[in-house]
Amino acid sequence: MDNIRKYFNEFVAQSDEDWAIFSSKLERVEFPKKSIILEKGKREKFLSFIAKGIVRFNIPKPDYDFTFGFAFENTFVSGYDSFLTKTPSLYNIEAIADCVLWRINCEDLETVYDSTSIGDRIGRKIAEELYLKKMKREMSLLEDTAKKRYLDLMSEQPQLIKYIPQKYLASYIGIRPQSLSRIRKEISI
């Protein structure tokens, strides 16, 4: 839980009282590797902070899962569109490594917003982070080559990339696993 406070302290000073209110609403949950955190068709009820692990966002298909995002330790994760609209999710969020999440439900988050001096700023900062990740991803898909997307992912999370199966990486950057093998071979030369 200390990582969450450290994360927030980077952009807003919190009183011990505000932190006590916020942290009292957090629930620690564990998800083993390959478990579904949010299932397509279910409503997202939580905003979560990844204390440990890696998750992927995917659209399940009968013969192929399309991976469109990853989230790593010390970041927030949510099916945020479903969380905000209270509608069923259009995708899965899956643990691709053993995960420990600290999560807060919508009602408790509203309580934090209403009862702390910094709740709204924290909520805005989380929403901004999720939005910026989404925009960066969309721009990368429109502007960058698959090789550049792979190199960017390697530079942003080099220590974690080895834990993501190649088929998920390939899907994420919009190519087949065989093409990713060629890119990796080209880079290592």
N, CA, C and O of each residue as an XYZ file, in Angstrom:
756
protein
N       0.826     -1.195      0.000
C       0.000      0.000      0.000
C       0.874      1.265      0.000
O       0.435      2.329     -0.437
N       2.098      1.140      0.487
C       2.994      2.293      0.509
C       3.266      2.830     -0.896
O       3.465      4.031     -1.079
N       3.272      1.920     -1.906
C       3.519      2.353     -3.281
C       2.428      3.294     -3.780
O       2.702      4.193     -4.575
N       1.208      3.098     -3.325
C       0.111      3.970     -3.751
C       0.325      5.369     -3.176
O       0.196      6.367     -3.885
N       0.647      5.431     -1.907
C       0.875      6.746     -1.290
C       2.059      7.447     -1.959
O       2.004      8.646     -2.230
N       3.111      6.705     -2.219
C       4.273      7.267     -2.906
C       3.868      7.790     -4.289
O       4.287      8.874     -4.693
N       3.059      7.018     -5.005
C       2.572      7.429     -6.323
C       1.815      8.757     -6.220
O       2.067      9.679     -6.996
N       0.892      8.852     -5.265
C       0.111     10.074     -5.101
C       0.982     11.253     -4.665
O       0.758     12.383     -5.101
N       1.967     11.000     -3.814
C       2.821     12.082     -3.323
C       3.638     12.738     -4.425
O       4.150     13.842     -4.239
N       3.768     12.077     -5.567
C       4.492     12.671     -6.687
C       3.765     13.879     -7.269
O       4.394     14.733     -7.894
N       2.459     13.961     -7.073
C       1.722     15.078     -7.658
C       0.830     15.831     -6.688
O       0.316     16.891     -7.045
N       0.626     15.332     -5.482
C      -0.203     16.046     -4.514
C       0.196     15.630     -3.098
O       0.356     14.444     -2.807
N       0.353     16.623     -2.228
C       0.679     16.333     -0.829
C      -0.606     15.904     -0.122
O      -1.650     16.541     -0.264
N      -0.514     14.830      0.629
C      -1.676     14.306      1.341
C      -1.455     14.439      2.846
O      -0.353     14.224      3.350
N      -2.489     14.784      3.524
C      -2.405     14.758      4.980
C      -2.544     13.306      5.426
O      -3.043     12.461      4.682
N      -2.097     13.028      6.645
C      -2.258     11.680      7.183
C      -3.741     11.327      7.307
O      -4.128     10.170      7.146
N      -4.556     12.325      7.590
C      -6.004     12.099      7.720
C      -6.616     11.695      6.377
O      -7.398     10.747      6.310
N      -6.257     12.417      5.306
C      -6.769     12.069      3.970
C      -6.305     10.671      3.565
O      -7.084      9.882      3.030
N      -5.025     10.370      3.826
C      -4.509      9.047      3.481
C      -5.239      7.955      4.266
O      -5.546      6.893      3.725
N      -5.510      8.223      5.533
C      -6.213      7.234      6.366
C      -7.600      6.944      5.803
O      -8.034      5.792      5.774
N      -8.291      7.988      5.358
C      -9.633      7.799      4.774
C      -9.527      6.968      3.498
O     -10.249      5.986      3.325
N      -8.614      7.372      2.602
C      -8.466      6.672      1.326
C      -8.022      5.226      1.549
O      -8.633      4.301      1.014
N      -6.973      5.029      2.328
C      -6.423      3.684      2.494
C      -7.401      2.741      3.214
O      -7.349      1.527      3.019
N      -8.284      3.299      4.041
C      -9.265      2.441      4.723
C     -10.291      1.860      3.750
O     -10.968      0.882      4.070
N     -10.405      2.452      2.582
C     -11.368      1.978      1.570
C     -10.760      0.957      0.610
O     -11.479      0.346     -0.181
N      -9.453      0.772      0.675
C      -8.785     -0.137     -0.249
C      -8.902     -1.587      0.212
O      -8.855     -1.892      1.404
N      -9.055     -2.456     -0.762
C      -9.130     -3.893     -0.515
C      -7.989     -4.565     -1.278
O      -7.791     -4.307     -2.465
N      -7.248     -5.420     -0.596
C      -6.154     -6.158     -1.232
C      -6.704     -7.464     -1.794
O      -7.363     -8.227     -1.087
N      -6.430     -7.712     -3.067
C      -6.850     -8.963     -3.698
C      -5.690     -9.524     -4.510
O      -4.854     -8.786     -5.030
N      -5.665    -10.834     -4.601
C      -4.635    -11.525     -5.375
C      -5.289    -12.296     -6.509
O      -6.351    -12.897     -6.351
N      -4.625    -12.263     -7.656
C      -5.077    -13.021     -8.822
C      -3.901    -13.836     -9.334
O      -2.859    -13.273     -9.672
N      -4.054    -15.162     -9.398
C      -2.958    -15.968     -9.949
C      -2.825    -15.747    -11.455
O      -3.762    -15.319    -12.129
N      -1.649    -16.048    -11.948
C      -1.370    -15.961    -13.377
C      -2.475    -16.665    -14.169
O      -2.946    -17.735    -13.784
N      -2.875    -16.050    -15.273
C      -3.886    -16.556    -16.210
C      -5.323    -16.437    -15.697
O      -6.241    -16.972    -16.319
N      -5.530    -15.753    -14.586
C      -6.909    -15.586    -14.122
C      -7.501    -14.302    -14.697
O      -6.787    -13.354    -15.021
N      -8.812    -14.302    -14.811
C      -9.530    -13.154    -15.356
C      -9.874    -12.196    -14.209
O     -10.523    -12.581    -13.237
N      -9.434    -10.962    -14.338
C      -9.724     -9.929    -13.350
C     -11.060     -9.272    -13.669
O     -11.868     -9.011    -12.778
N     -11.278     -9.010    -14.946
C     -12.560     -8.490    -15.429
C     -12.928     -9.288    -16.667
O     -12.151     -9.364    -17.619
N     -14.105     -9.878    -16.653
C     -14.559    -10.693    -17.772
C     -15.454     -9.882    -18.694
O     -16.312     -9.117    -18.252
N     -15.230    -10.071    -19.992
C     -16.084     -9.444    -20.996
C     -17.545     -9.750    -20.660
O     -17.896    -10.891    -20.359
N     -18.393     -8.717    -20.715
C     -19.806     -8.886    -20.421
C     -20.174     -8.584    -18.976
O     -21.353     -8.465    -18.643
N     -19.157     -8.458    -18.111
C     -19.397     -8.103    -16.704
C     -19.058     -6.633    -16.503
O     -18.256     -6.058    -17.239
N     -19.673     -6.046    -15.510
C     -19.450     -4.625    -15.231
C     -18.230     -4.445    -14.336
O     -18.054     -5.167    -13.354
N     -17.397     -3.481    -14.685
C     -16.238     -3.142    -13.848
C     -16.717     -2.393    -12.619
O     -17.399     -1.374    -12.733
N     -16.366     -2.888    -11.458
C     -16.803     -2.277    -10.201
C     -15.665     -1.644     -9.423
O     -15.890     -1.048     -8.369
N     -14.426     -1.767     -9.938
C     -13.269     -1.326     -9.171
C     -12.282     -0.516     -9.999
O     -12.157     -0.678    -11.213
N     -11.603      0.343     -9.302
C     -10.409      1.004     -9.801
C      -9.278      0.386     -8.986
O      -9.323      0.398     -7.756
N      -8.264     -0.156     -9.663
C      -7.238     -0.938     -8.971
C      -5.849     -0.381     -9.213
O      -5.571      0.217    -10.252
N      -4.988     -0.590     -8.237
C      -3.577     -0.240     -8.321
C      -2.806     -1.553     -8.307
O      -3.018     -2.393     -7.432
N      -1.913     -1.729     -9.273
C      -1.147     -2.972     -9.364
C       0.084     -2.859     -8.463
O       1.032     -2.142     -8.781
N       0.057     -3.567     -7.348
C       1.202     -3.594     -6.441
C       2.244     -4.596     -6.932
O       3.442     -4.430     -6.704
N       1.762     -5.644     -7.613
C       2.645     -6.670     -8.142
C       1.960     -7.295     -9.344
O       0.759     -7.562     -9.314
N       2.734     -7.531    -10.414
C       2.200     -8.275    -11.537
C       2.074     -7.483    -12.823
O       2.478     -6.324    -12.918
N       1.501     -8.151    -13.804
C       1.263     -7.590    -15.132
C      -0.120     -8.041    -15.571
O      -0.493     -9.196    -15.367
N      -0.874     -7.144    -16.167
C      -2.173     -7.527    -16.723
C      -2.219     -7.155    -18.204
O      -1.496     -6.277    -18.675
N      -3.088     -7.850    -18.908
C      -3.311     -7.513    -20.318
C      -4.793     -7.297    -20.543
O      -5.638     -7.908    -19.888
N      -5.086     -6.423    -21.473
C      -6.443     -6.146    -21.921
C      -6.609     -6.888    -23.236
O      -5.778     -6.753    -24.134
N      -7.680     -7.675    -23.358
C      -7.861     -8.410    -24.606
C      -9.329     -8.589    -24.946
O     -10.209     -8.600    -24.085
N      -9.545     -8.727    -26.233
C     -10.871     -9.024    -26.755
C     -10.848    -10.493    -27.157
O     -10.178    -10.863    -28.121
N     -11.576    -11.329    -26.424
C     -11.530    -12.762    -26.724
C     -12.333    -13.095    -27.988
O     -13.465    -12.648    -28.172
N     -11.710    -13.884    -28.831
C     -12.344    -14.406    -30.038
C     -12.238    -15.925    -29.988
O     -11.367    -16.449    -29.294
N     -13.095    -16.643    -30.700
C     -13.045    -18.117    -30.642
C     -11.679    -18.702    -30.988
O     -11.262    -19.686    -30.377
N     -10.971    -18.112    -31.962
C      -9.699    -18.700    -32.377
C      -8.494    -17.803    -32.098
O      -7.364    -18.190    -32.397
N      -8.712    -16.603    -31.527
C      -7.602    -15.675    -31.360
C      -8.030    -14.570    -30.405
O      -9.111    -14.003    -30.557
N      -7.193    -14.260    -29.425
C      -7.451    -13.126    -28.540
C      -6.663    -11.929    -29.037
O      -5.455    -12.021    -29.254
N      -7.340    -10.810    -29.218
C      -6.668     -9.587    -29.631
C      -6.240     -8.817    -28.381
O      -7.088     -8.347    -27.624
N      -4.938     -8.686    -28.164
C      -4.393     -7.946    -27.023
C      -4.238     -6.491    -27.424
O      -3.584     -6.182    -28.420
N      -4.836     -5.601    -26.652
C      -4.714     -4.186    -26.996
C      -4.112     -3.331    -25.897
O      -4.030     -2.111    -26.039
N      -3.691     -3.948    -24.806
C      -3.044     -3.156    -23.772
C      -2.436     -4.007    -22.680
O      -2.822     -5.155    -22.462
N      -1.465     -3.403    -21.996
C      -0.843     -4.000    -20.830
C      -0.824     -2.961    -19.722
O      -0.837     -1.760    -19.993
N      -0.794     -3.411    -18.494
C      -0.575     -2.523    -17.352
C       0.402     -3.230    -16.424
O       0.343     -4.445    -16.233
N       1.300     -2.438    -15.856
C       2.400     -2.971    -15.072
C       2.337     -2.487    -13.629
O       1.496     -1.664    -13.266
N       3.236     -3.011    -12.827
C       3.312     -2.646    -11.412
C       3.383     -1.129    -11.228
O       3.952     -0.401    -12.042
N       2.785     -0.692    -10.133
C       2.777      0.713     -9.733
C       2.029      1.614    -10.700
O       2.381      2.779    -10.888
N       0.984      1.052    -11.315
C       0.074      1.857    -12.140
C      -1.357      1.452    -11.809
O      -1.609      0.407    -11.210
N      -2.276      2.304    -12.214
C      -3.687      1.992    -12.025
C      -4.203      1.226    -13.223
O      -3.724      1.389    -14.345
N      -5.189      0.387    -12.960
C      -5.800     -0.421    -14.013
C      -7.291     -0.517    -13.730
O      -7.724     -0.605    -12.581
N      -8.062     -0.498    -14.807
C      -9.505     -0.620    -14.680
C     -10.093     -0.787    -16.073
O      -9.508     -0.353    -17.066
N     -11.248     -1.419    -16.130
C     -12.073     -1.338    -17.326
C     -12.814     -0.011    -17.170
O     -14.016      0.020    -16.906
N     -12.076      1.076    -17.339
C     -12.532      2.397    -16.900
C     -13.805      2.851    -17.602
O     -14.638      3.525    -16.997
N     -13.964      2.491    -18.864
C     -15.198      2.859    -19.568
C     -16.400      2.176    -18.920
O     -17.447      2.799    -18.745
N     -16.256      0.915    -18.568
C     -17.325      0.180    -17.889
C     -17.548      0.727    -16.479
O     -18.687      0.841    -16.026
N     -16.461      1.063    -15.791
C     -16.518      1.627    -14.443
C     -17.319      2.930    -14.434
O     -18.170      3.138    -13.569
N     -17.041      3.799    -15.398
C     -17.713      5.102    -15.452
C     -19.175      5.000    -15.878
O     -20.043      5.669    -15.317
N     -19.438      4.157    -16.873
C     -20.786      4.088    -17.443
C     -21.671      3.043    -16.774
O     -22.878      2.996    -17.008
N     -21.051      2.199    -15.931
C     -21.781      1.111    -15.259
C     -22.459      0.177    -16.267
O     -23.570     -0.306    -16.048
N     -21.758     -0.059    -17.370
C     -22.234     -0.971    -18.409
C     -21.259     -2.144    -18.541
O     -20.119     -2.047    -18.086
N     -21.688     -3.246    -19.152
C     -20.797     -4.400    -19.298
C     -19.539     -4.073    -20.099
O     -19.563     -3.274    -21.035
N     -18.453     -4.706    -19.707
C     -17.176     -4.521    -20.385
C     -17.202     -5.209    -21.748
O     -17.854     -6.238    -21.927
N     -16.493     -4.632    -22.689
C     -16.376     -5.203    -24.029
C     -15.113     -6.036    -24.187
O     -14.813     -6.517    -25.280
N     -14.373     -6.206    -23.092
C     -13.089     -6.897    -23.145
C     -12.785     -7.538    -21.793
O     -13.458     -7.284    -20.794
N     -11.750     -8.375    -21.795
C     -11.243     -8.991    -20.574
C     -10.036     -8.208    -20.068
O      -9.325     -7.563    -20.838
N      -9.823     -8.281    -18.758
C      -8.545     -7.904    -18.163
C      -8.045     -9.167    -17.482
O      -8.717     -9.726    -16.615
N      -6.857     -9.612    -17.882
C      -6.329    -10.899    -17.440
C      -4.966    -10.718    -16.771
O      -4.142     -9.929    -17.235
N      -4.735    -11.442    -15.693
C      -3.415    -11.468    -15.049
C      -2.508    -12.363    -15.884
O      -2.807    -13.540    -16.086
N      -1.399    -11.806    -16.369
C      -0.463    -12.661    -17.109
C       0.764    -12.978    -16.250
O       1.700    -13.639    -16.701
N       0.741    -12.501    -15.029
C       1.686    -12.892    -13.977
C       0.864    -12.866    -12.692
O      -0.204    -12.255    -12.654
N       1.341    -13.510    -11.658
C       0.645    -13.415    -10.385
C       0.509    -11.942    -10.014
O       1.479    -11.187    -10.090
N      -0.691    -11.536     -9.614
C      -0.956    -10.120     -9.346
C      -1.461     -9.895     -7.925
O      -2.200    -10.704     -7.364
N      -1.038     -8.776     -7.372
C      -1.599     -8.250     -6.134
C      -2.133     -6.866     -6.475
O      -1.394     -5.991     -6.927
N      -3.425     -6.687     -6.252
C      -4.073     -5.400     -6.537
C      -4.618     -4.811     -5.248
O      -5.078     -5.533     -4.363
N      -4.559     -3.493     -5.157
C      -5.302     -2.750     -4.145
C      -6.415     -2.063     -4.894
O      -6.152     -1.299     -5.823
N      -7.660     -2.318     -4.512
C      -8.761     -1.783     -5.296
C      -9.774     -1.067     -4.414
O      -9.890     -1.299     -3.211
N     -10.501     -0.179     -5.096
C     -11.546      0.596     -4.430
C     -12.776      0.548     -5.318
O     -12.673      0.657     -6.540
N     -13.948      0.384     -4.701
C     -15.167      0.361     -5.516
C     -15.679      1.781     -5.750
O     -15.220      2.732     -5.117
N     -16.613      1.906     -6.645
C     -17.123      3.209     -7.068
C     -17.720      4.003     -5.900
O     -17.459      5.198     -5.761
N     -18.505      3.350     -5.079
C     -19.154      4.039     -3.961
C     -18.117      4.569     -2.968
O     -18.220      5.702     -2.500
N     -17.123      3.745     -2.653
C     -16.075      4.188     -1.735
C     -15.226      5.298     -2.349
O     -14.774      6.199     -1.643
N     -15.012      5.235     -3.648
C     -14.267      6.303     -4.316
C     -15.022      7.624     -4.207
O     -14.418      8.672     -3.983
N     -16.333      7.572     -4.364
C     -17.153      8.791     -4.197
C     -17.037      9.326     -2.775
O     -16.986     10.539     -2.571
N     -16.996      8.431     -1.794
C     -16.815      8.850     -0.401
C     -15.477      9.564     -0.226
O     -15.398     10.593      0.444
N     -14.437      9.016     -0.829
C     -13.114      9.653     -0.753
C     -13.167     11.034     -1.409
O     -12.630     12.000     -0.867
N     -13.806     11.127     -2.561
C     -13.935     12.430     -3.229
C     -14.614     13.446     -2.312
O     -14.186     14.596     -2.214
N     -15.676     13.003     -1.646
C     -16.475     13.921     -0.823
C     -15.868     14.239      0.532
O     -16.130     15.309      1.082
N     -15.059     13.336      1.086
C     -14.635     13.512      2.479
C     -13.160     13.854      2.659
O     -12.687     13.950      3.791
N     -12.427     14.041      1.564
C     -11.021     14.439      1.686
C     -10.784     15.725      0.913
O     -11.546     16.077      0.013
N      -9.730     16.407      1.274
C      -9.427     17.671      0.590
C      -8.776     17.450     -0.767
O      -8.757     18.356     -1.600
N      -8.245     16.262     -0.996
C      -7.536     16.004     -2.247
C      -8.176     14.920     -3.112
O      -7.630     14.560     -4.155
N      -9.317     14.404     -2.694
C      -9.954     13.302     -3.414
C     -10.193     13.585     -4.881
O      -9.902     12.745     -5.734
N     -10.720     14.762     -5.184
C     -10.987     15.101     -6.585
C      -9.696     15.171     -7.399
O      -9.667     14.734     -8.550
N      -8.640     15.712     -6.815
C      -7.359     15.795     -7.537
C      -6.801     14.407     -7.807
O      -6.268     14.145     -8.885
N      -6.923     13.523     -6.830
C      -6.444     12.147     -7.021
C      -7.244     11.472     -8.134
O      -6.665     10.845     -9.021
N      -8.559     11.597     -8.092
C      -9.404     11.010     -9.133
C      -9.078     11.554    -10.499
O      -9.011     10.806    -11.475
N      -8.875     12.858    -10.574
C      -8.527     13.473    -11.857
C      -7.186     12.952    -12.353
O      -7.032     12.681    -13.544
N      -6.218     12.808    -11.462
C      -4.896     12.347    -11.861
C      -4.943     10.908    -12.383
O      -4.278     10.580    -13.366
N      -5.718     10.066    -11.734
C      -5.870      8.686    -12.196
C      -6.527      8.665    -13.577
O      -6.076      7.958    -14.478
N      -7.590      9.441    -13.731
C      -8.283      9.497    -15.024
C      -7.343     10.028    -16.112
O      -7.345      9.527    -17.236
N      -6.547     11.035    -15.775
C      -5.602     11.582    -16.751
C      -4.580     10.531    -17.169
O      -4.257     10.407    -18.351
N      -4.073      9.775    -16.199
C      -3.091      8.735    -16.516
C      -3.689      7.695    -17.461
O      -3.060      7.316    -18.448
N      -4.893      7.237    -17.163
C      -5.541      6.245    -18.023
C      -5.804      6.808    -19.417
O      -5.624      6.104    -20.411
N      -6.227      8.065    -19.499
C      -6.487      8.706    -20.780
C      -5.199      8.845    -21.598
O      -5.182      8.541    -22.790
N      -4.124      9.304    -20.953
C      -2.863      9.495    -21.672
C      -2.316      8.179    -22.211
O      -1.771      8.146    -23.314
N      -2.452      7.096    -21.452
C      -2.034      5.782    -21.945
C      -2.819      5.412    -23.197
O      -2.260      4.921    -24.177
N      -4.116      5.657    -23.144
C      -4.982      5.325    -24.284
C      -4.606      6.150    -25.516
O      -4.516      5.614    -26.620
N      -4.390      7.432    -25.328
C      -4.025      8.293    -26.461
C      -2.677      7.892    -27.049
O      -2.513      7.846    -28.268
N      -1.725      7.606    -26.184
C      -0.402      7.198    -26.659
C      -0.519      5.923    -27.488
O       0.108      5.798    -28.540
N      -1.310      5.000    -27.019
C      -1.505      3.738    -27.741
C      -2.147      3.987    -29.103
O      -1.690      3.453    -30.113
N      -3.198      4.793    -29.131
C      -3.881      5.069    -30.392
C      -2.954      5.765    -31.392
O      -2.936      5.418    -32.573
N      -2.192      6.741    -30.919
C      -1.273      7.441    -31.812
C      -0.185      6.500    -32.323
O       0.208      6.575    -33.487
N       0.291      5.631    -31.468
C       1.314      4.678    -31.881
C       0.789      3.756    -32.973
O       1.492      3.473    -33.943
N      -0.452      3.286    -32.815
C      -1.027      2.410    -33.841
C      -1.193      3.128    -35.177
O      -1.071      2.510    -36.236
N      -1.467      4.415    -35.130
C      -1.659      5.180    -36.354
C      -0.351      5.626    -37.005
O      -0.262      5.715    -38.229
N       0.651      5.903    -36.194
C       1.865      6.537    -36.696
C       3.097      5.636    -36.772
O       3.935      5.824    -37.654
N       3.225      4.676    -35.879
C       4.478      3.947    -35.735
C       4.455      2.600    -36.435
O       3.399      2.015    -36.675
N       5.636      2.133    -36.753
C       5.772      0.782    -37.298
C       5.680     -0.212    -36.147
O       5.809      0.156    -34.980
N       5.458     -1.455    -36.489
C       5.420     -2.511    -35.474
C       6.761     -2.593    -34.749
O       6.807     -2.820    -33.540
N       7.834     -2.412    -35.482
C       9.159     -2.459    -34.873
C       9.311     -1.346    -33.834
O       9.826     -1.583    -32.741
N       8.868     -0.148    -34.168
C       8.969      0.965    -33.219
C       8.089      0.709    -31.997
O       8.502      0.996    -30.873
N       6.884      0.174    -32.196
C       6.015     -0.131    -31.055
C       6.680     -1.151    -30.123
O       6.588     -1.039    -28.901
N       7.345     -2.138    -30.710
C       8.044     -3.132    -29.906
C       9.220     -2.492    -29.159
O       9.409     -2.744    -27.969
N       9.996     -1.681    -29.842
C      11.137     -1.015    -29.203
C      10.679     -0.077    -28.079
O      11.327      0.008    -27.035
N       9.567      0.622    -28.295
C       9.024      1.501    -27.249
C       8.612      0.700    -26.022
O       8.895      1.093    -24.890
N       7.949     -0.413    -26.252
C       7.538     -1.260    -25.130
C       8.767     -1.783    -24.383
O       8.766     -1.847    -23.153
N       9.794     -2.150    -25.111
C      11.033     -2.626    -24.489
C      11.691     -1.527    -23.653
O      12.201     -1.797    -22.566
N      11.681     -0.307    -24.149
C      12.337      0.781    -23.409
C      11.518      1.231    -22.205
O      12.085      1.680    -21.209
N      10.198      1.117    -22.280
C       9.340      1.544    -21.170
C       9.302      0.530    -20.045
O       9.233      0.914    -18.878
N       9.346     -0.747    -20.362
C       9.257     -1.804    -19.350
C      10.247     -2.935    -19.653
O       9.832     -4.085    -19.799
N      11.532     -2.636    -19.747
C      12.489     -3.671    -20.181
C      12.563     -4.881    -19.257
O      12.741     -6.007    -19.724
N      12.429     -4.662    -17.966
C      12.548     -5.777    -17.030
C      11.318     -6.668    -17.046
O      11.382     -7.811    -16.593
N      10.209     -6.174    -17.554
C       8.972     -6.954    -17.535
C       8.643     -7.610    -18.870
O       7.870     -8.567    -18.914
N       9.213     -7.111    -19.945
C       8.863     -7.610    -21.272
C       9.145     -9.103    -21.406
O       8.478     -9.792    -22.177
N      10.124     -9.605    -20.665
C      10.452    -11.029    -20.763
C       9.366    -11.922    -20.185
O       9.347    -13.123    -20.454
N       8.462    -11.355    -19.394
C       7.392    -12.149    -18.786
C       6.116    -12.185    -19.632
O       5.173    -12.905    -19.307
N       6.091    -11.422    -20.696
C       4.899    -11.375    -21.543
C       5.090    -12.353    -22.700
O       6.052    -12.226    -23.457
N       4.195    -13.321    -22.849
C       4.333    -14.272    -23.957
C       4.369    -13.568    -25.314
O       3.679    -12.573    -25.535
N       5.175    -14.098    -26.198
C       5.374    -13.500    -27.515
C       4.065    -13.331    -28.282
O       3.896    -12.348    -29.004
N       3.140    -14.276    -28.136
C       1.873    -14.152    -28.877
C       1.087    -12.927    -28.424
O       0.394    -12.310    -29.233
N       1.182    -12.557    -27.128
C       0.491    -11.357    -26.636
C       1.185    -10.095    -27.129
O       0.531     -9.122    -27.504
N       2.518    -10.121    -27.126
C       3.265     -8.960    -27.626
C       2.959     -8.715    -29.103
O       2.740     -7.580    -29.527
N       2.948     -9.795    -29.873
C       2.678     -9.674    -31.301
C       1.287     -9.087    -31.530
O       1.122     -8.167    -32.331
N       0.301     -9.613    -30.833
C      -1.056     -9.110    -30.970
C      -1.127     -7.633    -30.585
O      -1.795     -6.845    -31.255
N      -0.445     -7.262    -29.516
C      -0.443     -5.884    -29.036
C       0.118     -4.906    -30.064
O      -0.400     -3.802    -30.232
N       1.183     -5.323    -30.749
C       1.766     -4.400    -31.723
C       1.164     -4.574    -33.121
O       1.586     -3.917    -34.073
N       0.180     -5.461    -33.231
C      -0.593     -5.562    -34.469
C      -0.007     -6.469    -35.530
O      -0.246     -6.270    -36.721
N       0.757     -7.461    -35.110
C       1.358     -8.389    -36.073
C       1.209     -9.819    -35.563
O       0.744    -10.050    -34.447
N       1.608    -10.763    -36.389
C       1.592    -12.177    -36.023
C       2.896    -12.525    -35.296
O       3.901    -11.837    -35.471
N       2.887    -13.580    -34.489
C       4.101    -13.973    -33.758
C       5.325    -14.195    -34.655
O       6.452    -13.907    -34.250
N       5.106    -14.708    -35.873
C       6.225    -14.940    -36.778
C       6.903    -13.620    -37.164
O       8.128    -13.555    -37.268
N       6.109    -12.583    -37.372
C       6.674    -11.272    -37.712
C       7.435    -10.688    -36.533
O       8.465    -10.038    -36.711
N       6.931    -10.919    -35.338
C       7.649    -10.445    -34.148
C       8.987    -11.165    -34.022
O       9.984    -10.556    -33.636
N       9.016    -12.443    -34.341
C      10.287    -13.181    -34.307
C      11.302    -12.550    -35.250
O      12.482    -12.441    -34.918
N      10.837    -12.132    -36.433
C      11.734    -11.476    -37.388
C      12.245    -10.140    -36.837
O      13.423     -9.814    -36.977
N      11.350     -9.374    -36.211
C      11.757     -8.087    -35.626
C      12.786     -8.317    -34.521
O      13.794     -7.613    -34.454
N      12.542     -9.279    -33.672
C      13.471     -9.557    -32.568
C      14.838    -10.007    -33.104
O      15.879     -9.631    -32.565
N      14.820    -10.805    -34.159
C      16.067    -11.251    -34.762
C      16.819    -10.061    -35.364
O      18.038     -9.953    -35.225
N      16.088     -9.180    -36.026
C      16.671     -7.992    -36.643
C      17.310     -7.081    -35.589
O      18.385     -6.527    -35.817
N      16.662     -6.932    -34.463
C      17.161     -6.070    -33.388
C      18.430     -6.648    -32.763
O      19.343     -5.906    -32.401
N      18.483     -7.951    -32.641
C      19.619     -8.586    -31.957
C      20.880     -8.636    -32.830
O      21.968     -8.928    -32.332
N      20.737     -8.357    -34.106
C      21.897     -8.407    -35.022
C      22.788     -7.211    -34.822
O      23.807     -7.080    -35.500
